[in-house]
Amino acid sequence: MKQELKTCQNCKKEFVIEPDDFDFYQKIKVPPPTWCPECRFKRQSLFRNEMTLYSRKCDFCKRSIISIYNPKSPYFVYCSECWHSDKWDPFSFGQDYNPRRPFFEQLKELLLRAPKEATYSSSFSKNINSEYINFAGSKEGMKNCYLVFNAGDCEDVMYSRGIRGARDTLDTYYGTKLERCYEIVNVEESTGIIFGQNVSGSLDSIFVLNARGCQNCFGCVNLRYKNYHFFNEPLSKEEYKKRVSEIMGSYQKMQKARKRFEEFALKFPRRENNNLKTVNSSGEFLFETKNVNQSFEITQAENCKYLFFAKGAKESYDVIGFGYDSEFLLGTVSVGYSSRVIGSSSCDNSQNIEYCFGMKMSEHCLGCDGLKNAKYAILNKRYEKDEYQKIRAQIVDELKEKNLYGLSMPPELAPFAYNEAIGQDNLPLAKEEALAQGFRWEEDIQKTMDKETMKPEQIPDNIKDVPDNIVDEILVCITCGRNYKIIKPELVFYRKMVLPVPRQCFNCRHIDRIRRRGPFKLYSRKCAKCGKAIQTTYAPDRPEIVYCETCYLKEVV
């Protein structure tokens, strides 16, 4: 088929469906979408709350737990241990399908009755002393982790998102094989990196951007295999250590150095993207991809489009999270080790499931919640194969008539408000905008305000002067006014790495890393060197100098 221009049913903006898109929709047997990619992402994002946590009780065993569900939400919430156990039967919530009523109306009733897992973990995850994590686990598990999200195989990690294989690391966003790292964005196979971005194979460097194979560098940009450089100036080992030691540990001096570094970095060209080993792919932070387009933070994927934070997916569109060893996913959130899954959330090891939630090791299910090892079920009720296929056909016909089949579940079924979910990180909206677009807004997000026992100006400037009892104090964020605490392992890390105590809460530090990462949106602009048209996350009105890949590699490598 030829390229087709459509008008989004939601925002009324025009969007394009390419011939390859039509081929995919035919393979998975769904009609082309009626919503544009941006609106589809916002709609899907309502089903993934990574970082908004609440204190509540497990509705089964009654113990106090941490949950992604607000205590005032209408859901029954079980701790992970109870949810994964055999102490309850999800089929007991089964209901008959009524062809005279809208399918999603009936699914909503089921979602409100069936218990939800307090925080998401795969059925095979093995986590130790890591209660305050979400969408984190993997087969290797997590150990001694605190406020870590969308991560796997980590130990002694805090305040981080999107990382794998990390040890003794704090305040990171997107990275692999890390040790002793702090305040980094997109760093791999590195140790001792502080305030680094787009760094690989490097050691003991501070304030570095676009670095590879560097050691002992401070305030450096676009360097390759350098040692003892200070703001790109080569120094003797003794002079380098002298200058760095005069800065490290002091909050005021570190802030001054950061400001100087950010101004210094604007003098150097940036590459149009940070993709590696890609073929016919577009997006940002892509690694070992082929025919993957309009996607972000993707590893080892093929023939996909509109993917976010996914790994190992093939032949899939509109996927948020997970994706491992999966194919033919469409409109999914946190689905992995699965095939032909449509409009579903928080499922793994399943095949041929549609509009399901929290499914494990199941196949041929439609509109189900919390089933394990299920087959031929609709609304948590089992059927014989022929009867299942007959009812499924009725439901699919209804959804097709309403232009809903192939989209994710509608916002009215979403368990989270827009400002609780990942959409707010990546396509932020004001309250009025979210409500106008049909999304909920949560006013009562759990946080502590006005309880501080130590003000920012009372925190010693240098980490060497910070007393042990700071862990007993309640601090206040200089940006949002939210209260936060320093925990003992955190203080040990700051002292070991000679880092000052942060003056911002974890949430504001995370938002700052999102700012440094850049938006999940591609803009058209021209290479500042050769004038070639490029697609980049740097908007045309931003001050950075942006080169196409060819020009960048000629100048930097």
C-alpha positions in Angstrom: 0.0 0.0 0.0 1.0 3.6 -0.5 1.8 6.1 2.2 -1.4 7.5 3.8 -2.1 10.8 5.6 -4.5 10.4 8.5 -6.1 12.8 11.1 -5.8 11.7 14.7 -9.2 11.1 16.2 -7.9 12.4 19.5 -5.8 15.5 18.9 -6.9 16.1 15.3 -3.3 16.5 14.1 -2.2 14.8 10.9 0.1 11.7 11.0 1.5 9.4 8.3 1.1 5.6 8.0 3.9 4.2 5.8 3.7 1.1 3.6 5.8 -0.9 6.1 3.3 0.1 8.8 0.4 -1.3 6.7 2.4 -4.5 6.3 2.8 -4.9 10.0 -0.9 -4.3 10.8 -1.9 -6.9 8.2 0.5 -9.4 9.7 -1.0 -9.0 13.2 -4.5 -8.7 11.7 -5.6 -5.4 13.1 -6.8 -2.2 11.3 -4.4 0.8 11.0 -4.5 3.1 14.0 -6.8 6.1 14.2 -4.7 7.8 16.9 -1.3 9.5 16.2 1.9 8.0 17.7 2.1 10.8 20.4 -1.5 10.3 21.6 -1.0 6.5 21.5 2.0 6.9 23.8 0.2 9.1 26.2 -2.7 6.7 26.4 -0.4 3.7 26.9 1.7 5.5 29.5 -1.3 5.5 31.9 -0.7 1.8 32.5 2.9 2.2 33.7 3.6 4.0 37.0 7.3 3.4 37.7 8.2 5.9 40.4 5.2 7.2 42.2 5.1 5.1 45.4 2.6 4.9 48.3 2.5 3.3 51.7 -0.5 1.0 52.3 -1.4 -2.4 53.5 -1.7 -5.6 51.6 -5.4 -6.4 51.2 -4.7 -10.1 51.7 -2.1 -10.5 54.5 -2.6 -7.0 55.9 1.1 -6.2 56.3 2.4 -2.7 55.5 3.8 -2.5 52.0 5.0 -0.1 49.3 2.7 0.1 46.3 2.3 1.9 43.0 -1.5 2.1 43.8 -2.7 5.1 45.9 -4.4 3.8 49.1 -7.6 5.7 48.0 -7.6 3.9 44.6 -10.5 1.5 44.1 -8.3 -1.6 43.6 -7.6 -4.5 45.8 -3.8 -4.7 46.1 -1.7 -7.6 47.3 2.0 -7.7 48.2 4.1 -9.5 45.6 4.4 -12.6 47.8 0.7 -12.9 48.2 -0.1 -12.0 44.6 2.3 -14.7 43.2 1.1 -17.3 45.7 -1.6 -20.0 45.3 -3.6 -18.6 48.2 -6.2 -17.0 45.9 -7.9 -18.0 42.7 -8.1 -15.4 39.9 -10.7 -17.5 38.1 -13.1 -16.8 41.1 -13.5 -13.3 39.7 -14.7 -14.7 36.3 -17.8 -13.2 34.7 -19.9 -14.0 31.7 -19.5 -11.8 28.6 -22.7 -9.9 27.8 -22.8 -9.0 24.0 -25.4 -6.3 24.7 -22.9 -4.3 26.7 -19.6 -2.6 25.6 -16.7 -4.9 26.1 -14.4 -2.4 27.8 -17.2 -1.5 30.3 -17.2 -5.2 31.4 -13.4 -5.4 31.5 -13.4 -2.3 33.8 -15.6 -4.2 36.2 -13.2 -7.1 36.2 -10.2 -4.9 36.7 -11.8 -3.3 39.7 -12.5 -6.7 41.4 -9.3 -8.7 40.6 -6.4 -8.0 42.9 -3.3 -6.1 41.6 0.3 -6.7 42.5 1.6 -3.9 44.7 4.7 -3.3 42.6 5.6 -5.1 39.3 8.1 -8.0 39.3 8.5 -10.8 36.8 7.5 -14.2 37.9 11.1 -15.3 37.9 12.7 -12.3 39.7 14.8 -13.0 42.8 15.2 -9.8 44.8 17.0 -9.5 48.2 16.6 -6.5 50.6 15.1 -4.4 47.8 11.6 -3.5 48.8 11.6 0.0 47.3 11.9 -1.0 43.7 9.5 -1.3 40.8 9.7 -2.9 37.3 13.1 -4.2 38.5 14.4 -7.7 38.9 15.5 -9.9 36.0 16.7 -13.5 36.4 19.8 -12.3 38.2 17.7 -10.3 40.7 18.4 -7.1 42.7 20.2 -6.9 46.0 20.4 -4.1 48.5 18.7 -1.6 46.1 16.6 1.4 47.1 14.4 3.5 44.8 15.5 1.8 41.7 13.2 1.4 38.7 13.1 -0.4 35.3 16.4 -2.1 36.1 18.0 -5.6 36.5 21.0 -7.3 37.9 22.0 -4.6 40.4 23.6 -4.5 43.8 24.0 -1.6 46.2 22.3 0.8 43.8 20.0 3.7 44.8 17.9 6.4 43.1 18.3 5.1 39.6 16.3 4.1 36.5 16.9 2.2 33.3 20.2 0.4 34.3 21.5 -3.2 34.2 24.6 -4.8 35.7 25.3 -1.9 38.1 27.2 -2.1 41.4 27.7 0.5 44.1 26.0 3.3 42.1 23.7 6.2 42.8 21.6 8.7 40.8 21.8 7.2 37.3 19.7 7.2 34.2 20.2 4.5 31.5 23.4 2.5 31.6 25.0 -0.9 31.7 27.9 -2.5 33.5 28.5 0.3 36.0 30.5 0.5 39.2 31.0 3.5 41.5 29.0 5.9 39.3 27.0 8.9 40.2 24.7 11.4 38.4 25.2 9.8 35.0 23.1 9.6 31.8 23.7 6.9 29.1 27.0 5.4 30.4 28.2 1.9 29.7 31.1 -0.3 30.9 32.6 2.4 33.1 33.7 2.8 36.7 34.0 5.9 38.8 32.1 8.3 36.5 30.6 11.3 38.2 28.3 13.7 36.3 29.0 11.9 33.0 26.8 11.6 29.9 27.3 9.5 26.7 30.4 7.7 28.2 31.8 4.3 27.4 34.8 2.3 28.6 36.0 5.1 30.9 37.4 5.3 34.5 37.5 7.8 37.3 36.3 10.9 35.4 34.1 13.8 36.5 32.0 16.1 34.4 32.5 14.4 31.1 30.4 14.4 27.9 30.7 12.2 24.9 33.8 10.4 26.2 35.3 7.0 25.2 38.2 5.1 26.8 39.1 8.1 29.1 40.7 8.0 32.5 41.1 10.8 35.1 39.4 13.5 33.0 37.6 16.4 34.5 35.3 18.9 32.7 36.0 17.3 29.3 34.0 17.0 26.0 34.5 14.8 23.0 37.7 13.1 24.1 38.9 9.6 23.1 41.4 7.6 25.1 42.8 10.5 27.1 44.2 10.6 30.6 44.7 13.5 33.0 42.8 16.2 31.1 41.2 19.2 32.8 38.6 21.0 30.6 40.3 19.3 27.6 43.7 20.6 28.7 46.4 17.9 29.2 48.0 18.1 32.7 50.7 16.2 34.6 49.3 13.7 37.0 50.3 15.8 40.0 48.7 19.0 38.6 45.5 17.2 37.7 45.1 15.6 41.1 45.8 19.0 42.8 43.1 20.8 40.8 40.5 18.1 41.2 41.2 17.7 45.0 40.5 21.4 45.4 37.0 20.9 44.1 35.8 17.5 45.2 33.6 17.2 48.3 32.5 20.8 48.3 28.9 21.5 47.3 29.6 25.1 46.3 32.7 24.3 44.3 31.1 21.3 42.6 28.1 23.5 41.6 30.5 26.1 40.2 32.4 23.5 38.3 29.2 22.1 36.9 28.1 25.5 35.6 31.5 26.0 34.0 31.3 22.6 32.4 27.9 23.1 30.9 28.9 26.4 29.4 32.2 24.9 28.1 30.3 22.0 26.5 28.3 24.3 24.3 31.4 25.2 22.4 31.7 21.6 21.0 29.6 19.8 18.4 27.2 17.1 19.4 26.4 14.0 17.3 22.9 13.9 15.9 22.1 10.9 18.0 23.8 8.4 20.4 23.0 5.3 18.5 25.5 2.5 18.1 25.6 -0.5 15.7 22.2 0.3 14.1 20.9 -0.4 10.6 18.2 1.7 9.0 17.0 2.9 12.4 15.9 6.3 13.9 15.5 7.5 17.5 17.8 8.0 20.4 19.9 5.6 22.6 19.5 2.7 20.1 21.9 -0.2 20.3 22.2 -3.1 17.9 19.0 -2.5 16.1 17.8 -3.1 12.6 14.8 -1.4 11.0 13.8 0.2 14.3 12.3 3.7 13.9 10.9 6.5 16.0 12.1 4.6 19.1 14.0 5.4 22.3 16.2 3.4 24.7 16.1 0.2 22.7 18.6 -2.7 22.6 18.8 -5.6 20.2 15.4 -5.0 18.4 14.4 -5.6 14.8 11.6 -4.5 12.5 9.9 -2.3 15.2 8.5 1.2 15.5 7.4 3.4 18.3 9.2 1.5 21.1 10.2 3.0 24.4 12.5 1.4 27.0 12.4 -2.0 25.4 14.9 -4.7 24.8 15.0 -7.8 22.5 11.7 -7.2 20.7 11.0 -8.1 17.0 8.1 -7.2 14.7 6.4 -5.0 17.2 4.8 -1.5 17.4 3.8 0.8 20.2 5.7 -1.0 23.0 6.5 0.6 26.4 8.9 -1.4 28.6 10.2 -5.0 28.7 10.0 -6.6 25.3 12.6 -9.4 25.9 12.4 -12.3 23.4 9.0 -11.1 22.1 7.5 -10.6 18.7 4.2 -9.2 17.4 3.5 -7.0 20.3 1.1 -4.1 19.7 0.1 -1.4 22.2 1.7 -3.2 25.1 3.1 -2.0 28.4 5.6 -4.1 30.4 5.1 -7.2 28.3 8.0 -9.7 27.7 8.9 -13.2 26.7 5.6 -13.3 24.7 4.2 -13.3 21.2 1.2 -11.7 19.5 0.0 -9.7 22.4 -2.3 -6.7 21.8 -3.3 -3.9 24.2 -2.1 -5.6 27.3 -0.1 -4.6 30.4 2.2 -6.3 32.9 2.3 -9.7 31.3 5.0 -12.2 30.6 5.6 -15.7 29.0 2.2 -15.5 27.2 1.0 -15.9 23.6 -2.1 -14.7 21.8 -3.5 -12.6 24.5 -5.5 -9.4 24.0 -6.5 -6.6 26.4 -5.2 -8.4 29.5 -3.5 -7.3 32.7 -1.0 -9.1 34.9 -1.0 -12.4 33.0 1.6 -15.1 33.4 2.3 -18.1 31.2 -1.1 -18.0 29.5 -2.4 -18.2 25.9 -5.5 -17.4 24.0 -7.0 -15.1 26.5 -9.0 -11.9 26.0 -9.9 -9.3 28.7 -8.4 -11.2 31.6 -6.7 -10.1 34.8 -4.2 -11.9 37.0 -4.4 -15.4 35.4 -1.6 -17.9 35.5 -1.3 -20.9 33.2 -4.6 -20.1 31.6 -5.9 -21.0 28.2 -9.1 -20.0 26.3 -10.4 -17.5 28.9 -12.5 -14.3 28.5 -13.1 -12.0 31.5 -11.4 -14.6 33.7 -13.9 -17.3 32.7 -12.7 -20.5 30.9 -14.2 -21.7 27.7 -13.8 -24.6 25.2 -11.8 -23.6 22.2 -14.8 -23.2 19.8 -16.9 -21.2 22.2 -13.8 -19.0 23.0 -13.3 -18.3 19.3 -16.9 -17.4 18.8 -17.1 -14.9 21.7 -13.7 -13.5 20.8 -14.9 -12.8 17.2 -17.9 -10.9 18.6 -15.7 -8.7 20.8 -13.2 -8.0 18.0 -16.0 -7.0 15.7 -17.3 -4.6 18.3 -13.9 -3.0 18.8 -13.3 -2.7 15.1 -16.6 -1.0 14.6 -15.6 1.6 17.3 -12.0 2.0 15.9 -10.6 0.6 19.1 -9.1 -2.7 18.1 -5.3 -2.5 18.0 -5.1 0.5 20.4 -4.2 0.1 24.0 -6.9 -0.1 26.6 -8.8 3.2 26.9 -7.9 5.9 29.5 -11.0 5.2 31.6 -9.6 1.7 32.4 -6.2 3.1 33.3 -5.1 2.5 36.9 -3.0 5.6 37.1 -3.4 9.4 36.7 -1.2 11.1 34.1 1.1 12.7 36.6 1.6 9.3 38.4 2.8 7.6 35.2 5.7 7.7 32.8 4.0 10.0 30.4 4.7 12.9 32.7 8.4 12.3 32.5 8.5 12.1 28.7 5.6 14.2 27.4 4.9 16.4 30.4 1.5 18.1 30.7 0.0 20.7 33.0 -3.0 19.6 35.1 -5.4 21.5 32.8 -3.8 20.0 29.7 -4.1 16.5 31.1 -7.7 16.9 32.0 -8.6 18.4 28.7 -7.1 15.4 26.9 -9.3 13.0 29.0 -6.7 11.9 31.5 -7.0 11.8 35.3 -4.8 14.0 37.5 -3.8 12.9 41.1 -3.7 15.7 43.6 -2.8 13.4 46.6 0.6 12.1 45.6 2.4 10.9 48.8 5.1 13.2 49.9 6.2 15.0 53.1 6.3 18.8 53.2 7.3 21.3 56.0 8.7 18.7 58.3 12.4 19.5 57.9 14.7 19.5 60.9 17.7 20.9 58.9 17.7 23.6 56.3 19.9 23.6 53.2 22.2 26.3 54.6 22.8 24.2 57.7 24.2 21.3 55.8 28.0 21.5 55.9 29.5 22.5 52.5 32.1 19.8 52.4 31.3 16.1 52.9 34.3 15.8 55.3 32.4 18.0 57.7 29.1 16.2 57.5 28.3 14.4 60.8 27.0 10.9 61.1 23.7 12.0 62.6 22.7 13.7 59.3 20.9 10.4 58.7 18.5 11.3 61.5 17.7 14.7 60.0 14.9 15.6 57.6 16.1 17.8 54.8 14.2 20.0 52.4 14.6 20.2 48.6 15.9 23.6 47.4 13.8 23.2 44.1 10.4 21.8 45.1 10.3 22.1 48.9 9.7 18.4 49.3 11.3 16.7 52.4 13.9 13.9 51.9 16.4 12.0 54.0 19.9 10.7 53.6 20.2 7.0 54.4 23.3 5.3 55.9 24.5 3.5 52.8 24.1 6.7 50.8 26.2 8.7 53.3 28.9 6.0 53.1 28.9 6.3 49.3 29.3 10.2 49.4 32.2 9.9 51.8 33.9 7.2 49.8 33.5 9.1 46.5 34.2 12.5 48.1 30.8 13.9 47.0 28.8 16.6 48.8 25.3 15.8 50.2 22.7 16.7 47.5 20.4 19.7 48.1 17.6 18.3 45.9 15.2 15.5 46.6 15.5 12.3 44.5 12.5 13.3 42.3 14.0 16.7 41.3 17.4 15.0 40.7 15.6 12.5 38.4 13.8 15.3 36.5 17.2 17.0 36.0 18.6 13.9 34.5 15.6 13.7 32.1 16.5 17.3 31.1 20.1 16.3 30.4 18.9 13.2 28.5 16.7 15.3 26.2 13.2 14.8 24.9 11.8 11.6 23.4 11.0 13.5 20.2 12.8 13.8 16.9 13.2 17.2 15.2 14.3 18.1 11.7 17.3 20.4 11.5 20.5 20.7 9.4 24.0 19.6 10.2 25.9 22.7 11.4 28.9 21.5 9.4 27.7 20.3 6.0 24.0 21.4 6.0 22.7 17.9 5.6 19.1 17.3 6.8 19.1 15.3 10.1 16.7 13.9 12.6 17.7 14.7 16.2 16.3 15.2 19.7 17.9 18.7 19.7 15.2 21.1 18.7 16.2 23.7 16.1 16.0 26.5 18.6 18.4 24.9 21.1 21.9 26.4 21.5 23.9 23.1 20.9 26.0 22.7 17.8 24.7 19.5 16.1 26.6 17.6 13.4 25.5 14.7 11.3 27.2 11.4 12.2 29.7 11.7 9.3 30.8 15.2 10.2 31.0 14.4 13.9 33.1 11.3 13.4 35.5 13.2 11.1 36.1 15.9 13.7 36.0 13.9 16.9 37.3 10.4 16.3 
